[in-house]
């Protein structure tokens, strides 16, 4: 349950939220499991909030919303 709460708070939903999430000060310990984040990860990425394992779990659980059907139905085009 805690994972879902943290996931909803920390995992961005749109590209703009992704940029806002990544910008900022990196955490030394993972926001999910509180394990230390490796120095190499901190050096490679700015704004790191999750360790690799927790980020992979979040990525696997993330399902983008389906887009709308921009083509519409033939009936809607005839009106």
C-alpha positions in Angstrom: 0.0 0.0 0.0 2.8 2.4 0.9 4.3 1.7 -2.6 1.1 2.9 -4.3 1.0 6.1 -2.3 4.6 6.9 -3.0 4.2 5.9 -6.6 1.2 8.3 -7.1 3.1 11.1 -5.4 6.5 10.7 -7.0 5.9 9.2 -10.4 5.2 11.8 -13.0 2.3 11.3 -15.4 3.1 13.7 -18.2 6.4 14.9 -19.9 6.1 18.3 -18.1 5.7 16.5 -14.7 8.7 14.3 -15.7 10.9 17.4 -16.2 9.7 19.0 -13.0 10.3 15.8 -11.1 13.8 15.4 -12.5 14.9 19.0 -11.8 16.0 19.7 -8.3 18.2 18.3 -5.7 18.9 14.6 -5.7 18.1 12.5 -2.6 20.9 10.5 -1.0 18.5 7.8 0.1 15.7 6.3 -2.0 12.3 7.8 -1.3 10.6 4.4 -1.5 12.9 1.9 0.2 15.3 4.3 2.0 18.4 2.4 0.7 21.4 4.6 -0.3 21.3 5.7 -3.9 24.6 4.7 -5.6 27.1 7.5 -6.3 27.2 6.6 -10.0 23.4 7.1 -10.4 23.6 10.5 -8.6 26.4 11.6 -10.8 24.7 10.4 -14.0 21.2 12.0 -13.4 20.1 15.1 -11.7 17.1 15.1 -9.4 17.3 11.4 -8.5 14.6 10.4 -6.0 14.5 6.6 -6.4 17.1 3.8 -6.5 17.4 1.8 -9.7 15.3 -1.1 -8.4 12.4 1.1 -7.2 12.5 3.1 -10.4 12.3 -0.1 -12.5 9.2 -1.1 -10.4 7.6 2.2 -11.0 8.3 2.0 -14.7 6.9 -1.5 -14.9 3.7 -0.3 -13.1 3.3 2.8 -15.1 0.6 2.5 -17.8 0.0 5.6 -19.9 -3.6 6.6 -20.6 -4.7 5.7 -24.1 -5.1 8.6 -26.5 -8.3 9.6 -28.0 -9.4 8.3 -31.5 -8.6 11.4 -33.5 -9.9 10.0 -36.7 -13.4 9.5 -35.2 -16.1 7.5 -36.9 -17.2 8.0 -40.5 -20.6 9.3 -39.3 -18.9 12.1 -37.4 -17.0 13.2 -40.5 -20.2 13.4 -42.6 -21.9 15.9 -40.3 
